[in-house]
Amino acid sequence: MTFAPLLARALFFVSIVAFTESVAPPAYAQSEVLTIAAANNLKDVFRKLLLLFEAQNRDITVRVIYGQPKTLTKQIEEGAPVDVFLPALIDDIDQLESKELILKGTKHVYARTALVLITNSAFPAQLDSIQDLETKPVRHIAIGDPSTSAVGKDTIQFLRHRNLESRLKSQFIYGEHSRAVLDLVSRGEAELGVVHRTDAIGSKRVRIIDSAPSDSHGPIAYGVVSPWTARNISGARDFVSFLQSEKAQGEFKQYGFEPVVSDINFTQREEVKP
């Protein structure tokens, strides 16, 4: 065989290889990791929400860390890499902001909730409404510790607004947080308790008697922010948009959250001294 036919065959083979490489499907890009630090009391609703978010954003893999907000805040201050921070206390975001440890323009409110009066679901209700606290006798009422919990601060604000703190103070049984208040009521150690609707709605052991008027305490808002250690800024932005979407807000409603009419900055909770 002469040199010319051999060269022609070689060129034909090279052209086939080149064509095959150009039409081969591209390799899938490695998904981006979005690290979220969230308060323990958000775990129930976010189990479902995070699945929905990943289904809509297949290029993002969510890594979520649940914990006590104070612990998470301290870890962020010390440099822990977190793209999205979802605490239970407004104060935790304010604390980071006061130290200039959040990214500007990333603080948003994504939901609200109400303060509610609860009783054990197995017992007959001694009160018909939250106004009955002003007139009917109460043996024990469980409330959050205002020095350690957001719900405790909100409860004290409500009681002071209605001039009930001095009347009921000797009947208080303190819980460290909302879950502890729920336990006190469900075990029958207190016939009444005050918690956020988001904590009560998922418990079959308690039932809601009534809600406190919204003007009797500061706004109970749930906020989100990107700390100074955030790396996946675009993913964090997508996640915040998702939280404010109609689909996410619908899921929040099932867990006792109320939609936010407009995205506004936090109204700081009035300082409450125990």
C-alpha positions, -999 to +999 in steps of 0.1 A: +000+000+000+014+034-010+020+063+015-010+084+002-037+058+010-022+052+044-022+090+052-058+092+040-069+064+064-050+080+093-066+114+087-101+097+085-095+079+119-084+111+135-114+130+122-137+102+137-121+105+171-123+143+171-160+142+161-168+117+189-151+139+216-170+170+204-205+154+208-199+134+239-220+147+268-201+170+292-192+156+326-216+168+354-201+196+373-196+190+410-225+204+430-219+233+453-222+229+490-244+253+509-237+252+547-267+262+569-266+266+606-302+266+621-317+266+656-330+233+669-366+244+670-366+248+632-357+212+625-392+199+619-402+223+592-367+224+575-365+187+571-391+191+543-381+225+531-345+215+524-356+185+503-378+209+482-349+233+479-325+207+467-350+193+442-353+228+427-316+234+428-298+202+418-265+220+415-265+227+453-260+202+481-272+214+515-252+207+546-272+216+577-261+220+613-287+222+640-279+235+675-285+260+702-284+295+687-259+308+713-235+280+705-239+285+667-234+322+671-202+317+691-189+292+664-196+318+637-178+345+657-148+322+659-147+316+621-169+286+614-177+285+577-215+291+574-233+304+544-268+308+559-276+314+596-312+308+609-313+315+647-343+315+670-335+348+686-334+381+668-307+391+693-283+365+678-283+382+644-281+416+661-251+404+681-233+394+650-243+426+632-230+448+661-196+431+657-198+436+619-198+399+613-226+397+587-225+404+550-243+437+542-277+434+527-282+397+536-304+401+567-341+393+560-373+383+577-389+353+562-417+344+586-435+354+618-455+335+645-478+342+674-477+337+712-502+312+724-517+299+756-517+261+758-530+233+780-527+195+782-547+179+754-559+152+778-573+176+803-605+198+802-596+234+796-598+256+827-598+288+806-617+296+774-595+325+763-563+342+772-583+371+787-594+346+814-559+349+830-571+382+844-600+368+863-598+330+868-575+313+893-544+295+880-523+270+900-493+267+877-484+282+844-452+272+825-433+300+808-399+302+791-370+316+811-366+352+799-329+351+805-323+322+781-352+320+756-370+342+731-403+328+741-397+338+777-389+374+767-421+375+746-442+360+774-430+385+800-437+414+776-472+401+772-478+396+809-465+431+817-486+446+789-517+431+805-505+438+841-505+401+849-469+395+859-473+404+895-506+385+898-492+353+883-455+354+892-459+330+922-475+304+898-447+305+873-427+273+865-398+282+842-386+261+813-352+268+797-368+270+762-401+263+744-396+225+743-392+225+781-424+245+785-442+220+763-429+191+784-441+208+817-476+211+803-477+176+787-466+160+819-492+178+839-467+197+861-484+229+849-520+231+837-512+261+814-482+273+794-472+300+770-452+292+739-449+302+702-475+288+679-447+271+659-437+251+689-472+240+699-487+232+666-466+200+661-473+185+695-502+161+700-499+163+738-510+199+741-537+220+725-539+258+719-565+277+739-560+312+724-534+336+709-521+367+726-530+399+708-501+409+684-499+444+700-492+429+735-456+420+727-429+427+702-430+412+667-420+375+667-400+373+636-378+346+621-347+359+603-320+348+581-285+362+574-252+353+557-223+356+582-189+370+574-176+334+569-200+327+541-184+312+509-214+302+487-229+337+484-250+329+453-263+297+469-273+316+500-291+342+479-310+314+461-320+299+495-333+332+509-354+337+477-367+301+482-377+309+518-398+338+506-414+318+477-451+309+477-443+272+480-420+276+510-445+300+527-472+274+522-451+248+541-443+273+568-480+279+574-486+242+582-461+245+610-476+276+627-456+303+609-473+334+594-462+349+561-443+381+560-462+408+540-431+426+531-394+420+538-384+445+565-355+448+589-360+434+623-378+454+650-356+448+680-373+430+709-377+453+739-352+446+766-367+424+793-352+422+827-360+389+845 
